[in-house]
Amino acid sequence: MTAKPAAVCAACNANLYEGRSAIYDSLFEVYACGSACLSEWYAANEPEYKRRWTEAVDL
């Protein structure tokens, strides 16, 4: 019997199993193996972050 992954890394598609550490982005609901994978995923998705969560405002 093989263990089912609890999540999959959004950057490298590695299976993430229970009992190990991972980084979770609650805004986009994605998991990453570590900071390098999160940085890689963020770089590829930065325009989507900016489009959804930043705006110009008049002060």
Secondary structure, 3 states (H helix, E strand, C coil): CCCCCCEEECCCCCEECCCCCCEEECCCCEEECCHHHHHHHHHHHHHHHHHHHCCCCCC
